[in-house]
Amino acid sequence: MTIRRSLISLAVAASLLGPVLAIAQAPAPAAPASTPPATQQAGYYRFSVGGVQVVALSDGTVPQDLHALLHMKPAQTDQLLARGFLANPVEASINAYLVYAGDRLALVDTGAGAFFGPGAGGKLVASLQAVGVEPAQINDVLITHIHTDHSGGLVDAQGERVFPNATIHVGKADVDFFLAPGNQQGVRGYDKAYFQQGTTALGPYVKSGQVRPFTGAVEVVPGIRSRPTPGHTPGHAFFVLQSRGEALEFIGDILHVQAVQMPRPDVTIAYDVVPSDARAQRLQQFARLAKERRLVAAAHLPYPGVGHLRDEGKGKYAFVPVDYRYRNY
């Protein structure tokens, strides 16, 4: 019996050691010949609001020199950035959102397209294609405001329409301001580039009769209403998606720099058409969104830009991103 048990033990040991010995004798994998190119995958993230599927899409990122852009002393900017483990310049996300609105495909903002040059923005179409959607399938494009990083993706580098079958929904006050022929050389120190680029992006759709300006709080597409929030631009608007008792607000450019404007919502930026109005709007909307515990999707919060605002007291706020989910629903 003792000999039998010894033989069984030796057999088990050999069966266990066999794979180990085989691994030990296998040749080591070859080292990579060179560092792989610094490329990223197309950006998309699916989540649900009630019975509606939403997809956060990345148009890429772009560096921002906050010392030149923010209306505050650079030393104060650097102090707040350091608390967020950042340093100037910061990398700003350019986010857009696809909504499966019943039998329609709606896109909230379009990214920058080719306006920022190679490498900065311009990745929205690739992100759409990664989720199996072609631009021609988009039925509605909802533009929070006519700044290039939100409307630039409406056209390609040749100025041709990217979304040939879509109705473009945008605040009438922005259309009147940015597309007015008399404003194309700039207004009250606000650079002419904003007007000329906006006209380039929306012009082909105006010509084809695809632009549908809205005024006030209206249902833009089924299940999505506009919420006018003028200040950053005259026609800036949130879009509010509601389904089965849940809601999501697409908040456009109510803020640009999380590390600075969450603890200091009074800080404005050079992009604001009327800084005082932009400041007042941000203070009002931050307070409401935090109180309502409203889920938000923001154009320039770090991708995917979806989460909640938490009131930290004394006029300060924090952003709490949604839990990341990587599984089937």
ABEGO torsion letter per residue (X at the ends): XAAAAAAAAAAAAAAAAAAAAAAAABBBBBBBABBBBBBBBBBBBBBBBEABBBBBBBAEBBBBBAAAABBBBAAAAAAAAAAAGBBOBBBBBBBBBBBBBEABBBBBEAEAEAAAEBGBEGAAAAAAAAAGBBAAABABBBBABBBAAAAAAABBAAGBBABAABBBBBBAAAAAAAABAAAAAEBGGBBAAAAAAAAAAAAAAAAAGABBBBBEBBBABBGBBBBBBBGABAABBBBBBBBGGBBBBBAEAABABAAAAAABAABBBAABABAAAAAAAAAAAAAAAAAAGBBBBBAABBOAGBEBBBBAEGGBBBBBBBBBBBBBX
